[in-house]
Amino acid sequence: MSDKHKKQVPDPEPEPAQDPLAPAEGEPEPAQPAAEAVSDEGQQDLGAQLAVESARAEEYYQQLLRLRADFENFRRRTRQEREEWFRQAAEEIVAAMLPVLDNFERALAKPGDSLEDFLTGIRMIHRQLGEILAQQGLERIPGTGEEFDPNLHEAVARVESGEVPENTIIEELRPGYYFKGKVIRPALVKVAKPAANEENEEGE
């Protein structure tokens, strides 16, 4: 058979060049130490940051506990100081009232030879009591003859009167008092109103 009629076999394709660094077939790929090292460092940094934040949170918590304890101590100390102040104020008033009590006991023990003598002693004790209370800040609210003031007086009746202007206090049933400028009890009073004939004349 001539060469022309010989069956031509195609040339085999060349095998691709093998990377000398690539692992052989069937062998596991080598580990990547660099990536693992970076990951370990990140975890270490995260753990360190978490430890710092935990320590900071604990410090804030301890500060909060100290502040709370200080506030409770302040409240207790303030309450005790206020109670002590009230106790001292009450003690001063009671001590000032003791002479009045002494005089009452003397008056009751020795009322005198007559009713007038007894009343004289009671009037003296009454004046003494008023002076002591005035020193403590008590002041009587003006009543009879004054113009009615709802902030100072409490009207229990309106009485016809042609002698004084309308809303004038004509009678004080119970005195009222200030204590250091504050009304602690209004005065009970009767207040004047126009007489019936005067109201009719005004209406005409």
C-alpha positions in Angstrom: 0.0 0.0 0.0 1.3 3.3 -1.0 1.9 6.1 1.5 -1.0 8.0 0.0 -3.4 5.4 1.0 -2.0 5.0 4.6 -4.5 6.1 7.2 -3.4 9.3 8.7 -3.6 9.3 12.5 -4.0 12.8 14.1 -1.2 13.9 16.3 -2.0 13.7 20.0 -2.7 17.1 21.7 0.1 18.2 23.9 -0.7 17.9 27.7 -1.0 21.2 29.5 2.0 22.2 31.5 1.6 21.2 35.1 2.1 23.9 37.7 5.1 22.7 39.8 3.5 24.3 42.9 0.1 22.6 42.4 -0.4 19.5 44.4 -0.3 16.2 42.7 -3.5 14.4 41.8 -5.0 12.7 44.9 -2.9 14.8 47.3 -4.7 17.3 49.7 -4.3 21.0 49.2 -1.7 22.5 51.5 -3.0 24.6 54.4 -3.0 28.4 54.2 -1.1 29.5 57.3 -1.3 33.2 56.5 -5.1 33.4 56.4 -5.3 31.4 59.6 -2.8 33.7 61.3 -4.9 36.7 60.3 -8.1 35.1 61.7 -6.4 34.2 65.0 -5.1 37.8 65.4 -8.6 39.1 64.7 -10.1 36.9 67.4 -7.4 37.9 69.8 -8.1 41.6 69.1 -11.9 41.0 69.6 -11.3 39.2 72.8 -9.0 42.0 74.1 -11.6 44.6 73.1 -14.4 42.6 74.8 -12.3 42.4 78.0 -11.7 46.2 78.0 -15.4 46.9 77.5 -16.4 44.4 80.2 -14.0 46.1 82.6 -15.3 49.5 81.7 -18.9 48.3 82.2 -18.0 46.9 85.6 -16.4 50.2 86.6 -19.5 52.1 85.6 -21.7 49.7 87.5 -19.5 50.1 90.7 -19.7 53.9 90.2 -23.5 53.6 90.0 -23.6 51.6 93.2 -21.5 54.2 95.0 -23.6 57.0 93.7 -26.8 55.2 94.9 -25.3 54.6 98.3 -24.2 58.2 98.6 -27.7 59.4 97.6 -29.3 57.2 100.2 -26.9 58.5 102.8 -27.7 62.0 101.8 -31.5 61.4 102.0 -31.1 59.8 105.4 -28.9 62.6 106.7 -31.3 65.3 105.4 -34.2 63.6 107.0 -32.4 63.4 110.3 -31.4 67.0 110.1 -34.9 68.1 109.3 -36.3 66.1 112.2 -33.7 67.5 114.5 -34.5 71.0 113.4 -38.2 70.5 114.1 -37.4 69.0 117.5 -35.3 72.0 118.4 -37.9 74.4 117.2 -40.6 72.6 119.2 -38.3 72.5 122.2 -37.8 76.3 122.1 -41.5 76.9 122.0 -42.2 74.5 124.8 -39.5 76.0 126.9 -40.9 79.5 126.3 -44.4 78.3 127.4 -43.2 76.8 130.7 -43.4 80.2 132.6 -47.0 80.5 131.4 -47.8 77.0 132.8 -46.1 77.9 136.1 -48.2 81.0 136.4 -51.4 79.1 135.7 -50.5 76.6 138.4 -49.9 79.5 140.9 -53.2 81.1 140.0 -55.0 77.9 140.5 -53.2 77.1 143.8 -53.8 80.6 145.2 -56.8 82.2 143.4 -56.8 85.1 145.8 -59.4 86.5 148.2 -61.8 87.7 145.5 -62.9 86.9 142.0 -61.4 90.2 140.8 -58.0 89.2 142.1 -58.3 85.8 140.3 -59.3 87.5 137.0 -56.4 90.0 137.3 -54.0 87.1 137.5 -55.6 85.4 134.5 -55.3 88.6 132.5 -51.6 88.8 133.3 -51.1 85.2 132.2 -53.0 85.9 129.0 -50.9 88.9 128.2 -47.7 86.9 128.9 -48.9 84.1 126.6 -49.6 86.6 123.8 -46.2 88.2 124.2 -44.4 84.8 124.0 -46.4 83.7 120.9 -45.7 87.1 119.2 -42.0 86.5 119.8 -42.3 83.2 118.0 -44.0 84.9 115.0 -47.7 84.9 115.8 -49.7 87.9 114.8 -53.4 88.5 115.0 -55.4 89.4 111.9 -57.3 92.7 112.2 -61.0 92.1 112.4 -63.8 94.4 113.6 -64.1 97.6 111.6 -61.9 96.2 108.7 -63.1 95.6 105.2 -63.9 91.9 104.6 -61.1 90.1 102.8 -61.8 86.5 101.8 -58.1 85.7 102.1 -58.1 86.7 105.8 -61.7 86.4 106.9 -64.4 83.8 106.8 -67.9 85.3 106.8 -70.5 83.3 108.7 -73.3 85.8 108.4 -74.3 89.0 106.6 -76.1 91.5 108.8 -78.1 94.5 107.7 -76.5 97.8 108.8 -76.9 101.4 107.8 -74.1 102.6 110.1 -71.1 101.2 108.3 -70.3 100.6 104.6 -71.1 97.3 102.9 -68.7 94.5 103.5 -67.4 96.0 106.7 -66.7 93.5 109.5 -69.1 94.4 112.3 -68.3 91.5 114.7 -65.5 89.0 115.1 -66.6 85.6 116.4 -63.2 84.0 116.4 -59.8 85.7 115.9 -57.6 84.8 113.0 -53.8 84.6 113.0 -50.7 85.0 110.9 -47.6 82.9 111.6 -44.5 84.6 110.2 -46.6 86.2 107.5 -48.7 83.2 106.6 -52.4 82.9 107.4 -52.7 79.8 109.7 -56.3 80.5 110.6 -58.8 83.0 109.1 -61.0 85.0 111.4 -64.7 84.1 111.7 -66.7 87.3 111.2 -70.1 88.9 110.6 -70.2 91.3 107.6 -72.4 94.3 107.1 -74.9 94.5 104.2 -77.1 97.4 103.2 -80.4 97.7 105.0 -83.6 96.7 103.2 -84.8 100.3 102.8 -81.5 101.4 101.3 -81.6 98.5 98.8 -85.1 99.6 97.8 -84.0 103.2 97.3 -81.1 102.1 95.1 -83.5 100.0 93.1 -85.8 102.9 92.5 
